[in-house]
Amino acid sequence: MDVVQVLASATQLVSAMVSAVGALEQAASDLAEAPRRLQVLEDFVSDLDALTQQSRQRHAHKLHGPQLDRQFQSLGRLMDQLRGNVAKARKVLGSKGKGKGFARLVRSSVVGDPLIKYARLIRDDLNQWLELQELTQSIGNVIASTARSTPSLVRVKSEHGYPVSKKCSYVRELLERDGAHRVVLIVGLSGIGKSCLARQIASDPPLSFVDGAIEIGFGRWCSRAACNGSRSEYHKRLARKICTFLVKIGSMTLKEETGIDLDDVCCLLQTALVGRSMLILLDDVWEQDIVDRFTRLYDNDCRYLVTTRDEAIYEIAEAEKVEICKDDIKEISTEILLYHSLLSAGELPVCSTLLVDGP
């Protein structure tokens, strides 16, 4: 059960408790019916308490989030108020059977029925909590809507003159598809246009990525081969690349990135991306380990656009695979020629057509 489901379950319980309080008010004067109604309400309080405790234990590792912590505090305050007023209602109900009937009637007519008084206090607490949840959700929806329509400061710049090809549209569809893999892998020969294609897509990411898009370039420099097989040197270079990414998204300063261990950097990366919805372009990746470290991150809605020429990385099972082939190059090359030459398709020289179509 995730946090949203926990809150929904608590809201359903509280709504049911409001009805139980109404039944208690109606039965307040019935010494035979009132105890049963109060017991139903006490059972609801126990269920809500159990749900709160279980969910707090289950999500203990997420209580650093201020919004989640406030929700649990709100439920805790509600539980304290409910326990106090239910206990007082039980005490009043126990004293109702004592004393003469006429004396009870006179006292109720002067000061009001105390059981009804506590029932109304309980009902007011429950309704106030429900209204607070509805208000919070409404405000959250308004803010989310505004955020979706506001351009992000985190952007990827596209290559000048690079066309929006059919392959661009296809990759965008993969990124927008519900239930698709978190990684879209673009593979092809060196210089064939993988990075240009990826930047074209990331420069105008799908609207679902409300936090924008960002690029991290790795290259052969960040590989075990370039480090002569030295694991420590490779980790040092990878840590430096991830630190650069954290600086770009505002989760680290330039002064903080010096000499940080790779494991510590990955912990900072995990924290920095919690709750974010971002398209992350991992460009020119030479090690599968790099992709794995990003895909292991949790509690975010980020997707990863990866470019590589390495066949081993292409074999990653949990990825949508896109290969740039000869037909893609023909389409892209024609569009680039048309853009820079300012000619129409029919005005292209024969030599240009042969160059595009091949022998």
C-alpha positions as CSV (number, residue, x, y, z in Angstrom):
1,M,0.0,0.0,0.0
2,D,1.6,3.3,-1.0
3,V,1.2,6.7,0.7
4,V,-1.8,7.8,-1.5
5,Q,-3.6,4.6,-0.8
6,V,-3.0,4.9,3.0
7,L,-4.5,8.4,3.0
8,A,-7.4,7.2,0.9
9,S,-8.1,4.4,3.3
10,A,-7.9,6.8,6.3
11,T,-10.3,9.1,4.5
12,Q,-12.8,6.3,3.9
13,L,-12.6,5.3,7.6
14,V,-13.1,8.8,8.8
15,S,-16.1,9.2,6.5
16,A,-17.6,6.0,7.9
17,M,-17.0,7.3,11.4
18,V,-19.1,10.4,10.7
19,S,-22.0,8.2,9.9
20,A,-21.4,6.2,13.1
21,V,-21.4,9.5,15.1
22,G,-24.7,10.4,13.6
23,A,-26.2,7.1,14.7
24,L,-24.8,7.6,18.2
25,E,-26.5,11.0,18.5
26,Q,-29.8,9.5,17.5
27,A,-29.4,6.7,20.1
28,A,-28.1,9.0,22.8
29,S,-31.3,8.7,24.9
30,D,-31.7,5.0,24.4
31,L,-29.8,3.2,27.2
32,A,-30.1,-0.1,25.3
33,E,-28.9,1.2,21.9
34,A,-26.4,3.9,22.7
35,P,-23.7,1.5,24.1
36,R,-23.7,-0.6,20.9
37,R,-23.4,2.6,18.8
38,L,-20.5,3.8,20.9
39,Q,-18.8,0.5,20.6
40,V,-19.0,0.7,16.8
41,L,-17.3,4.1,17.0
42,E,-14.6,2.8,19.3
43,D,-13.9,0.0,16.8
44,F,-13.5,2.6,14.0
45,V,-11.1,4.5,16.2
46,S,-9.1,1.3,16.8
47,D,-9.0,0.5,13.1
48,L,-7.8,4.0,12.2
49,D,-5.2,3.9,14.9
50,A,-3.9,0.5,13.5
51,L,-3.9,1.8,10.0
52,T,-1.9,4.9,11.1
53,Q,0.7,2.8,13.0
54,Q,1.2,0.3,10.2
55,S,1.5,2.9,7.5
56,R,4.0,4.9,9.6
57,Q,6.2,1.8,10.1
58,R,6.0,0.9,6.4
59,H,6.9,4.4,5.2
60,A,9.4,5.2,8.0
61,H,12.2,5.6,5.5
62,K,10.2,8.4,3.8
63,L,9.3,10.5,6.8
64,H,12.0,13.0,5.9
65,G,9.5,14.3,3.3
66,P,7.7,17.3,4.9
67,Q,4.4,16.7,3.2
68,L,4.2,13.0,4.3
69,D,5.3,13.9,7.8
70,R,2.6,16.6,8.1
71,Q,0.0,14.1,7.0
72,F,1.0,11.6,9.7
73,Q,1.0,14.5,12.3
74,S,-2.5,15.5,11.2
75,L,-3.7,11.9,11.7
76,G,-1.9,11.7,15.0
77,R,-3.7,14.9,16.3
78,L,-7.0,13.6,15.1
79,M,-6.4,10.3,17.0
80,D,-5.6,12.1,20.2
81,Q,-8.8,14.2,20.0
82,L,-10.9,11.1,19.2
83,R,-9.5,9.0,22.0
84,G,-10.2,11.8,24.5
85,N,-13.7,12.5,23.4
86,V,-14.7,8.8,23.0
87,A,-13.4,8.1,26.5
88,K,-15.5,11.0,27.9
89,A,-18.5,9.7,26.0
90,R,-18.0,6.2,27.4
91,K,-17.8,7.7,30.9
92,V,-21.0,9.7,30.4
93,L,-22.8,6.6,29.1
94,G,-21.7,4.7,32.2
95,S,-23.1,7.4,34.5
96,K,-26.4,7.5,32.6
97,G,-27.7,4.4,34.3
98,K,-27.1,5.9,37.8
99,G,-29.5,8.1,39.6
100,K,-33.2,8.6,39.2
101,G,-34.8,9.1,35.8
102,F,-36.5,12.4,36.7
103,A,-33.2,13.9,38.0
104,R,-31.4,12.9,34.7
105,L,-34.2,14.4,32.7
106,V,-34.0,17.7,34.6
107,R,-30.2,17.9,34.3
108,S,-30.3,17.2,30.6
109,S,-32.9,19.9,30.0
110,V,-30.8,22.5,31.8
111,V,-27.2,21.7,30.5
112,G,-28.0,19.5,27.5
113,D,-27.3,15.8,27.1
114,P,-23.5,15.4,27.6
115,L,-23.4,12.3,25.4
116,I,-24.8,14.3,22.5
117,K,-22.3,17.1,23.3
118,Y,-19.3,14.7,23.0
119,A,-20.8,13.1,19.9
120,R,-20.9,16.5,18.2
121,L,-17.4,17.3,19.2
122,I,-16.2,14.0,17.7
123,R,-18.2,14.7,14.5
124,D,-16.8,18.3,14.2
125,D,-13.2,16.9,14.5
126,L,-13.9,14.3,11.8
127,N,-15.5,16.8,9.4
128,Q,-12.7,19.3,10.0
129,W,-10.1,16.7,9.1
130,L,-12.0,15.6,6.0
131,E,-12.3,19.2,4.8
132,L,-8.6,19.8,5.4
133,Q,-7.7,16.8,3.2
134,E,-10.1,18.0,0.4
135,L,-8.6,21.5,0.6
136,T,-5.0,20.2,0.5
137,Q,-5.8,17.9,-2.5
138,S,-7.5,20.8,-4.3
139,I,-4.6,23.1,-3.7
140,G,-2.1,20.4,-4.8
141,N,-4.1,19.8,-8.0
142,V,-4.0,23.6,-8.8
143,I,-0.3,23.8,-8.2
144,A,0.4,20.7,-10.3
145,S,-1.7,22.1,-13.1
146,T,0.2,25.4,-13.1
147,A,3.5,23.5,-12.9
148,R,2.6,21.5,-16.0
149,S,1.9,24.6,-18.0
150,T,5.1,26.4,-16.8
151,P,8.3,25.8,-18.9
152,S,11.1,24.4,-16.9
153,L,14.5,26.1,-16.5
154,V,16.2,22.7,-16.9
155,R,16.4,22.2,-20.7
156,V,18.4,20.5,-23.4
157,K,19.4,22.5,-26.4
158,S,18.8,20.9,-29.8
159,E,21.2,20.8,-32.7
160,H,20.8,23.7,-35.0
161,G,19.0,22.6,-38.2
162,Y,18.3,19.0,-37.0
163,P,14.9,17.9,-38.3
164,V,12.0,16.4,-36.4
165,S,12.1,13.0,-38.1
166,K,9.7,10.1,-38.0
167,K,12.2,8.4,-35.6
168,C,11.9,11.5,-33.2
169,S,8.1,11.1,-33.2
170,Y,8.4,7.3,-32.5
171,V,10.7,7.8,-29.6
172,R,8.4,10.5,-28.1
173,E,5.5,8.0,-28.4
174,L,7.6,5.5,-26.4
175,L,8.3,8.1,-23.7
176,E,4.6,9.0,-23.5
177,R,3.4,5.4,-23.4
178,D,1.9,4.2,-20.0
179,G,3.6,1.1,-18.6
180,A,6.6,1.3,-20.9
181,H,10.2,0.7,-19.7
182,R,11.9,3.5,-18.0
183,V,14.8,3.4,-20.4
184,V,14.7,4.2,-24.2
185,L,18.0,3.1,-25.7
186,I,19.1,4.7,-29.0
187,V,21.9,2.7,-30.6
188,G,23.9,3.1,-33.8
189,L,27.4,3.5,-35.3
190,S,29.7,6.4,-34.3
191,G,28.7,9.7,-35.9
192,I,25.4,8.4,-37.2
193,G,23.3,11.0,-35.3
194,K,22.3,9.3,-32.1
195,S,23.0,12.3,-29.9
196,C,21.4,14.8,-32.3
197,L,18.3,12.7,-32.4
198,A,18.2,12.4,-28.6
199,R,18.7,16.2,-28.1
200,Q,16.0,17.0,-30.6
201,I,13.5,14.9,-28.4
202,A,14.8,16.2,-25.1
203,S,14.7,19.8,-26.2
204,D,10.9,19.5,-26.4
205,P,10.0,16.7,-23.9
206,P,6.5,15.3,-23.4
207,L,4.4,17.5,-21.1
208,S,4.3,14.7,-18.5
209,F,7.9,15.6,-17.6
210,V,6.9,18.6,-15.5
211,D,10.5,19.1,-14.3
212,G,11.9,19.4,-17.8
213,A,14.8,17.5,-19.3
214,I,18.6,17.5,-18.7
215,E,21.6,16.0,-20.4
216,I,24.7,14.2,-19.0
217,G,27.4,13.4,-21.4
218,F,29.7,10.5,-20.5
219,G,31.8,9.4,-23.4
220,R,34.8,7.0,-23.5
221,W,36.5,9.1,-20.8
222,C,34.0,7.7,-18.3
223,S,34.7,4.0,-19.0
224,R,36.8,1.2,-17.5
225,A,38.8,1.0,-20.7
226,A,39.9,4.6,-20.5
227,C,40.9,4.0,-16.9
228,N,43.1,1.1,-17.8
229,G,40.9,-1.2,-15.8
230,S,41.3,0.8,-12.6
231,R,38.0,0.5,-10.7
232,S,38.8,3.4,-8.3
233,E,39.6,5.8,-11.1
234,Y,36.5,4.8,-13.0
235,H,34.4,5.4,-9.9
236,K,36.1,8.7,-9.4
237,R,35.3,9.9,-12.9
238,L,31.7,8.6,-12.7
239,A,31.2,10.4,-9.4
240,R,32.5,13.6,-11.0
241,K,29.9,13.3,-13.8
242,I,27.0,12.7,-11.5
243,C,28.1,15.7,-9.3
244,T,28.0,17.9,-12.4
245,F,24.4,16.7,-12.9
246,L,23.5,17.5,-9.3
247,V,25.0,21.0,-9.7
248,K,22.8,21.5,-12.8
249,I,19.6,20.6,-11.0
250,G,20.5,22.7,-8.0
251,S,21.1,19.9,-5.5
252,M,24.8,20.5,-5.0
253,T,27.2,23.5,-5.2
254,L,30.5,23.5,-7.0
255,K,32.3,23.6,-3.6
256,E,30.6,20.4,-2.4
257,E,31.5,18.2,-5.3
258,T,35.2,17.8,-4.5
259,G,36.4,14.4,-3.4
260,I,33.0,12.8,-2.7
261,D,32.8,9.0,-2.8
262,L,30.7,7.4,-5.6
263,D,28.3,5.7,-3.1
264,D,27.7,9.0,-1.3
265,V,27.1,10.7,-4.6
266,C,24.5,8.1,-5.6
267,C,22.7,8.6,-2.3
268,L,22.6,12.3,-3.0
269,L,21.3,11.5,-6.5
270,Q,18.5,9.3,-5.0
271,T,17.4,12.1,-2.6
272,A,17.6,14.8,-5.3
273,L,15.3,13.0,-7.7
274,V,12.6,11.9,-5.2
275,G,9.2,13.1,-6.5
276,R,10.6,14.5,-9.7
277,S,9.3,13.9,-13.2
278,M,12.2,14.5,-15.5
279,L,13.6,13.3,-18.8
280,I,17.3,12.5,-18.3
281,L,19.5,12.1,-21.4
282,L,22.5,9.9,-20.7
283,D,24.6,10.5,-23.8
284,D,27.4,8.4,-25.2
285,V,27.3,5.7,-22.5
286,W,30.1,3.1,-22.6
287,E,29.3,1.1,-19.4
288,Q,26.0,-0.7,-18.6
289,D,26.8,0.1,-14.9
290,I,26.0,3.8,-15.6
291,V,22.5,3.0,-16.8
292,D,21.9,0.5,-13.9
293,R,22.8,3.1,-11.3
294,F,20.1,5.5,-12.6
295,T,17.4,2.9,-13.1
296,R,17.8,1.7,-9.5
297,L,16.7,5.0,-8.2
298,Y,13.1,4.9,-6.8
299,D,10.2,7.2,-5.8
300,N,10.5,9.3,-9.0
301,D,8.8,9.5,-12.4
302,C,11.9,10.1,-14.3
303,R,12.6,8.3,-17.7
304,Y,16.0,7.8,-19.3
305,L,17.0,8.4,-22.9
306,V,20.3,6.6,-23.5
307,T,22.6,6.8,-26.5
308,T,25.3,4.2,-27.0
309,R,27.4,2.5,-29.7
310,D,28.2,-0.5,-27.3
311,E,26.5,-3.7,-28.3
312,A,26.7,-5.0,-24.6
313,I,24.6,-2.0,-23.4
314,Y,22.2,-2.7,-26.2
315,E,21.5,-6.1,-24.7
316,I,19.9,-4.5,-21.6
317,A,16.6,-6.3,-21.1
318,E,14.6,-3.6,-19.3
319,A,14.7,-1.0,-22.1
320,E,12.9,0.0,-25.2
321,K,15.4,-0.3,-28.0
322,V,15.6,2.1,-31.0
323,E,18.2,1.6,-33.8
324,I,19.2,4.3,-36.3
325,C,19.3,2.6,-39.7
326,K,20.0,3.5,-43.3
327,D,16.4,4.7,-44.0
328,D,16.6,7.0,-41.0
329,I,19.8,8.5,-42.3
330,K,18.3,9.1,-45.7
331,E,15.3,10.9,-44.3
332,I,17.4,13.0,-41.9
333,S,20.1,13.9,-44.4
334,T,17.5,15.1,-46.9
335,E,15.9,17.3,-44.3
336,I,19.3,18.7,-43.3
337,L,20.2,19.5,-46.9
338,L,16.8,21.2,-47.5
339,Y,17.2,23.2,-44.3
340,H,20.7,24.5,-45.1
341,S,20.4,24.9,-48.8
342,L,16.9,26.6,-48.6
343,L,15.9,24.5,-51.7
344,S,12.7,22.4,-52.2
345,A,12.9,18.6,-52.5
346,G,12.5,18.9,-56.3
347,E,15.4,21.4,-56.5
348,L,18.0,19.2,-54.9
349,P,20.9,18.5,-57.2
350,V,21.3,14.9,-58.6
351,C,24.6,14.4,-56.7
352,S,22.9,15.3,-53.4
353,T,20.1,12.8,-54.1
354,L,22.7,10.1,-54.9
355,L,24.5,11.0,-51.7
356,V,21.4,10.5,-49.7
357,D,20.1,7.4,-51.5
358,G,23.4,5.7,-51.8
359,P,24.6,3.6,-54.8
